[in-house]
Amino acid sequence: MPTDQLSGARLLELYRTMVLSRHLDERVWLLNRQGKAAIAASAQGHEAAQVACVEATDPSKDHYLIYYRQFTAMIALGTEPEEMLRGFLAKEADPMSAARQFPLHGAHPRVDLFNFSNVIATQLPQAAGVALADRLKGSDAVTIVYFGDGASSQGDTHEAMNFAGVHKLPVIFFCENNRYAISVPLEKQMGIESVASRAAGYGFPGVQVDGTDVVAVHEATKAAVERARAGDGPTLIEAAVERLLPHTTDDDHTRYRSADDIARMAERDPIRILSDLLKRRDLLSVDEDEEIHSLAKQRVNVATDAVDAEPYPGTETMFDHVVDISTYDSGGNS
């Protein structure tokens, strides 16, 4: 596998981001069990795919439409752990929705993250619209939209990909396939084995890649970005990842996943895989690895203590930005 696009130094930085994401993810899960965070959807097992995809793009001009399992992508794009924790702990300073939506829902005013819905796949048609807007403005920006394998079975996905294919829009459809749509396995979602194979029906390439391999995902995404910037249209990337934890903190995956399946997926932990790669290349020692994890834990501890002490939104703001339909007459006028 070519490695000239990712230097050893960059691989090490990506590893640091993945480790920070993992420890923050684990902390949010713990906060939920303490009754402080209402709900969370873990990105554990998805870290390599997300960080490599962001690395292959240009955050200074490209656009990102995320879904609810995007811990690592958000950190890679510049979202601070404190900002993410404010959403999970429903604190007043939450930058995405001022604690008025699900955690990580809403638009980020500093990081180029578009507002999105908890309704599955709605971000895909929106991404096609963003890409069309860039085309009309003469921009060479690329739009990246993330979604899971379950979302690939939604009608929104067909409409978005069909429209993007017809108009050759600069958009990358990035599917993080962890083989389960909540509790529904892939073989009961679709009559095909590969999400990427659907791209042929829309007139653009579909690429399968091992989502636990940072180098492979970076290479595939880089090629898709270059294709989009050149005006050659969309690409569908299917990154095979593992969802190491249940669907959310409210789920119990032992009720629908076998013990063998859970044990098998643990062998595809992207943190361990990249750690082993860095050590084989003499880019990381055991002591340095322990220090990276220790510093990440310290960063998460500091962020947790700071955010836990912050105030919740005041009750007087409960109805801010909420439309009072009683002020409208039957004709829809206020």
C-alpha positions as CSV (number, residue, x, y, z in Angstrom):
1,M,0.0,0.0,0.0
2,P,1.5,3.4,-1.0
3,T,2.4,5.5,2.0
4,D,3.9,8.6,0.5
5,Q,0.8,10.7,1.0
6,L,0.8,10.0,4.8
7,S,4.2,10.6,6.5
8,G,5.1,8.9,9.7
9,A,4.6,12.1,11.6
10,R,1.1,12.5,10.2
11,L,0.2,8.9,11.0
12,L,1.3,9.6,14.6
13,E,-0.9,12.7,14.8
14,L,-3.9,10.8,13.5
15,Y,-3.3,8.2,16.1
16,R,-3.3,10.9,18.8
17,T,-6.6,12.1,17.6
18,M,-8.1,8.6,17.5
19,V,-6.9,8.0,21.1
20,L,-8.3,11.3,22.4
21,S,-11.6,10.4,20.6
22,R,-11.7,6.9,22.3
23,H,-11.1,8.3,25.8
24,L,-13.7,11.0,25.3
25,D,-16.1,8.4,24.0
26,E,-15.5,6.2,27.0
27,R,-16.0,9.1,29.3
28,V,-19.4,10.0,27.8
29,W,-20.5,6.4,28.2
30,L,-19.5,6.5,31.8
31,L,-21.3,9.8,32.3
32,N,-24.4,8.2,30.9
33,R,-24.1,5.4,33.5
34,Q,-23.8,8.0,36.2
35,G,-27.1,9.6,35.1
36,K,-25.4,12.8,33.8
37,A,-25.6,12.2,30.1
38,A,-29.0,11.2,28.7
39,I,-27.9,9.2,25.6
40,A,-24.8,8.6,23.5
41,A,-24.0,6.8,20.3
42,S,-20.4,5.5,20.3
43,A,-17.8,5.9,17.5
44,Q,-15.6,3.2,19.0
45,G,-14.5,1.1,16.0
46,H,-15.1,3.9,13.5
47,E,-12.2,6.1,14.5
48,A,-9.7,5.2,11.7
49,A,-12.3,5.7,8.9
50,Q,-13.3,9.1,10.2
51,V,-9.9,10.5,10.9
52,A,-8.5,9.3,7.6
53,C,-11.4,10.8,5.7
54,V,-10.9,14.2,7.2
55,E,-7.2,14.1,6.7
56,A,-7.7,13.5,2.9
57,T,-10.0,16.6,2.6
58,D,-9.4,20.3,3.1
59,P,-11.3,21.7,6.1
60,S,-10.5,25.2,5.1
61,K,-13.0,25.0,2.2
62,D,-14.7,21.6,2.1
63,H,-18.1,20.9,3.7
64,Y,-19.0,18.1,6.2
65,L,-22.5,16.7,6.9
66,I,-22.2,14.3,9.8
67,Y,-24.4,11.9,11.6
68,Y,-24.7,11.0,15.2
69,R,-21.6,8.6,15.4
70,Q,-19.0,11.2,14.5
71,F,-16.8,11.7,17.6
72,T,-13.5,11.4,15.8
73,A,-14.4,13.4,12.7
74,M,-15.6,16.2,14.9
75,I,-12.4,16.3,16.9
76,A,-10.3,16.1,13.7
77,L,-12.2,19.1,12.3
78,G,-11.4,21.1,15.4
79,T,-14.3,20.6,17.8
80,E,-12.9,20.7,21.4
81,P,-13.7,18.0,23.9
82,E,-15.3,20.7,26.2
83,E,-17.7,21.7,23.3
84,M,-18.8,18.1,22.8
85,L,-19.2,17.4,26.5
86,R,-21.4,20.5,26.9
87,G,-23.9,18.9,24.5
88,F,-23.9,15.6,26.4
89,L,-24.2,17.2,29.8
90,A,-26.9,19.7,28.5
91,K,-24.9,22.8,29.5
92,E,-25.8,26.3,28.5
93,A,-22.7,27.0,26.5
94,D,-23.3,24.0,24.2
95,P,-22.2,25.5,20.8
96,M,-24.4,23.3,18.6
97,S,-27.9,23.8,20.1
98,A,-27.4,25.5,23.5
99,A,-28.5,22.1,25.0
100,R,-31.9,22.2,23.3
101,Q,-31.4,19.1,21.1
102,F,-29.9,15.6,21.2
103,P,-26.1,15.7,21.9
104,L,-24.0,16.7,18.9
105,H,-27.1,17.8,17.0
106,G,-27.2,21.3,15.6
107,A,-24.8,23.4,13.6
108,H,-21.4,24.4,14.9
109,P,-20.7,28.1,14.4
110,R,-16.9,27.7,14.2
111,V,-16.4,24.3,12.6
112,D,-17.9,23.7,9.2
113,L,-20.5,21.2,10.4
114,F,-24.1,21.5,9.0
115,N,-27.2,21.1,11.2
116,F,-28.6,17.6,10.9
117,S,-31.5,15.6,12.0
118,N,-31.8,12.4,14.1
119,V,-34.0,11.1,11.3
120,I,-31.9,8.7,9.3
121,A,-30.4,9.8,5.9
122,T,-31.9,13.3,5.7
123,Q,-28.4,14.7,5.5
124,L,-27.7,13.0,2.1
125,P,-30.1,15.1,0.0
126,Q,-28.9,18.2,1.9
127,A,-25.3,17.3,0.9
128,A,-26.3,17.1,-2.7
129,G,-27.8,20.6,-2.3
130,V,-24.6,22.0,-0.7
131,A,-22.5,20.5,-3.6
132,L,-24.9,22.0,-6.2
133,A,-24.6,25.4,-4.5
134,D,-20.8,25.2,-4.7
135,R,-21.1,24.2,-8.4
136,L,-23.3,27.3,-9.1
137,K,-20.8,29.6,-7.2
138,G,-17.9,28.3,-9.2
139,S,-16.2,26.9,-6.0
140,D,-14.0,23.8,-6.1
141,A,-15.1,22.8,-2.6
142,V,-16.0,19.2,-2.0
143,T,-18.9,18.0,0.2
144,I,-18.5,14.9,2.4
145,V,-21.6,13.3,3.8
146,Y,-21.3,10.5,6.4
147,F,-23.9,7.8,7.0
148,G,-24.3,4.2,8.2
149,D,-25.3,1.1,6.4
150,G,-28.8,1.4,7.7
151,A,-29.2,4.8,6.1
152,S,-28.2,3.3,2.7
153,S,-31.6,1.6,2.6
154,Q,-33.5,4.8,2.9
155,G,-35.2,6.5,0.0
156,D,-33.4,9.8,0.8
157,T,-30.1,8.0,-0.2
158,H,-31.5,7.0,-3.6
159,E,-32.7,10.5,-4.3
160,A,-29.4,12.1,-3.2
161,M,-27.2,9.7,-5.2
162,N,-29.4,9.8,-8.3
163,F,-29.4,13.6,-8.3
164,A,-25.7,13.8,-7.6
165,G,-24.9,11.3,-10.4
166,V,-27.1,13.1,-13.0
167,H,-25.4,16.5,-12.3
168,K,-21.9,15.1,-11.5
169,L,-21.8,17.0,-8.2
170,P,-18.6,17.3,-6.1
171,V,-19.8,15.1,-3.3
172,I,-18.4,12.1,-1.5
173,F,-20.9,9.7,0.0
174,F,-19.0,8.1,2.9
175,C,-20.7,5.0,4.3
176,E,-19.4,3.6,7.6
177,N,-20.7,0.1,7.3
178,N,-20.6,-1.6,10.7
179,R,-23.0,-4.4,9.5
180,Y,-25.9,-3.4,11.9
181,A,-28.7,-0.9,11.5
182,I,-29.3,-0.8,15.2
183,S,-30.2,-4.5,15.7
184,V,-30.9,-5.4,12.1
185,P,-27.9,-7.2,10.4
186,L,-26.8,-6.3,6.9
187,E,-28.3,-9.4,5.2
188,K,-31.7,-8.4,6.4
189,Q,-31.4,-4.8,5.3
190,M,-30.5,-5.4,1.6
191,G,-30.4,-8.1,-1.0
192,I,-26.8,-7.3,-2.0
193,E,-23.5,-7.8,-0.2
194,S,-21.9,-4.4,-0.9
195,V,-23.3,-0.9,-0.4
196,A,-20.6,0.4,-2.8
197,S,-22.1,-1.7,-5.6
198,R,-25.1,0.6,-5.7
199,A,-23.1,3.4,-7.1
200,A,-23.1,1.8,-10.5
201,G,-26.8,2.4,-10.7
202,Y,-26.2,6.1,-10.4
203,G,-23.3,6.4,-12.8
204,F,-20.3,6.9,-10.5
205,P,-17.7,4.8,-8.8
206,G,-18.3,2.8,-5.7
207,V,-15.2,1.8,-3.6
208,Q,-14.9,-0.7,-0.8
209,V,-12.2,-0.2,1.7
210,D,-11.1,-1.6,5.1
211,G,-12.3,1.1,7.5
212,T,-9.9,0.0,10.2
213,D,-6.9,0.8,7.9
214,V,-6.0,4.5,8.1
215,V,-3.8,4.4,5.0
216,A,-6.3,2.6,2.9
217,V,-9.1,5.0,3.8
218,H,-6.9,8.0,3.2
219,E,-5.9,6.8,-0.2
220,A,-9.5,6.0,-1.3
221,T,-10.8,9.4,0.0
222,K,-8.0,11.3,-1.6
223,A,-8.8,9.8,-5.0
224,A,-12.5,10.7,-4.5
225,V,-11.6,14.2,-3.6
226,E,-9.4,14.7,-6.6
227,R,-12.1,13.2,-8.8
228,A,-14.7,15.6,-7.4
229,R,-12.5,18.7,-7.7
230,A,-11.7,17.8,-11.3
231,G,-15.5,18.0,-12.1
232,D,-15.8,14.2,-12.6
233,G,-18.6,13.8,-10.1
234,P,-19.4,11.8,-6.9
235,T,-17.9,8.7,-5.4
236,L,-19.5,6.3,-2.9
237,I,-17.0,5.0,-0.4
238,E,-18.0,2.0,1.8
239,A,-15.7,1.7,4.8
240,A,-16.0,-1.6,6.5
241,V,-15.8,-0.8,10.3
242,E,-16.9,-2.4,13.5
243,R,-19.3,-1.0,16.1
244,L,-17.5,-2.1,19.2
245,L,-20.3,-1.0,21.5
246,P,-24.1,-1.3,21.4
247,H,-26.0,1.1,19.0
248,T,-26.5,3.6,21.9
249,T,-26.3,3.7,25.6
250,D,-29.9,2.5,25.6
251,D,-29.1,-0.6,23.6
252,D,-28.0,-4.1,24.5
253,H,-26.3,-5.8,21.6
254,T,-25.9,-9.1,23.3
255,R,-29.5,-9.7,22.6
256,Y,-29.0,-9.8,18.9
257,R,-25.2,-10.4,18.4
258,S,-23.6,-13.7,19.1
259,A,-20.7,-14.0,21.5
260,D,-18.5,-15.1,18.6
261,D,-19.4,-12.1,16.6
262,I,-18.6,-9.7,19.5
263,A,-15.3,-11.5,20.1
264,R,-14.4,-11.3,16.4
265,M,-15.1,-7.6,16.0
266,A,-12.9,-6.8,19.0
267,E,-10.0,-8.1,16.9
268,R,-10.6,-5.2,14.4
269,D,-10.2,-2.4,16.9
270,P,-8.6,0.4,14.8
271,I,-6.8,1.9,17.8
272,R,-4.9,-1.4,18.3
273,I,-4.3,-1.9,14.6
274,L,-2.8,1.6,14.1
275,S,-0.7,1.2,17.3
276,D,0.7,-2.0,16.0
277,L,1.5,-0.5,12.6
278,L,3.3,2.5,14.1
279,K,5.4,0.2,16.3
280,R,6.3,-2.1,13.4
281,R,7.6,1.0,11.6
282,D,9.5,2.2,14.7
283,L,7.4,5.3,14.9
284,L,6.0,4.5,18.3
285,S,7.4,2.8,21.4
286,V,5.5,1.1,24.2
287,D,6.4,4.0,26.6
288,E,5.3,6.6,24.0
289,D,2.1,4.8,23.4
290,E,1.3,4.8,27.2
291,E,2.1,8.5,27.3
292,I,-0.3,9.3,24.5
293,H,-3.1,7.5,26.3
294,S,-2.2,9.1,29.6
295,L,-2.2,12.6,28.1
296,A,-5.6,11.9,26.4
297,K,-7.0,10.8,29.7
298,Q,-5.7,14.0,31.4
299,R,-7.2,16.1,28.6
300,V,-10.6,14.4,29.0
301,N,-10.4,14.7,32.8
302,V,-9.8,18.4,32.6
303,A,-12.6,18.9,30.1
304,T,-15.0,16.9,32.2
305,D,-14.3,18.8,35.4
306,A,-14.6,22.2,33.7
307,V,-17.9,21.4,31.9
308,D,-19.5,19.6,34.9
309,A,-19.1,22.9,36.8
310,E,-20.8,25.0,34.1
311,P,-24.4,26.1,34.4
312,Y,-27.4,24.6,32.8
313,P,-29.7,26.8,30.6
314,G,-32.1,28.9,32.6
315,T,-35.7,28.0,32.6
316,E,-36.5,31.5,31.4
317,T,-35.0,30.6,28.0
318,M,-37.1,27.4,27.6
319,F,-39.4,28.9,24.9
320,D,-36.8,30.9,23.0
321,H,-36.9,30.2,19.3
322,V,-40.1,28.2,19.7
323,V,-43.0,29.3,17.5
324,D,-46.3,29.9,19.4
325,I,-48.9,28.6,17.0
326,S,-51.7,30.3,19.0
327,T,-50.5,33.6,17.5
328,Y,-51.4,32.4,14.0
329,D,-54.9,32.7,12.5
330,S,-56.5,29.9,10.4
331,G,-55.0,31.4,7.3
332,G,-51.4,31.0,8.6
333,N,-50.9,34.7,9.4
334,S,-49.6,36.0,12.7
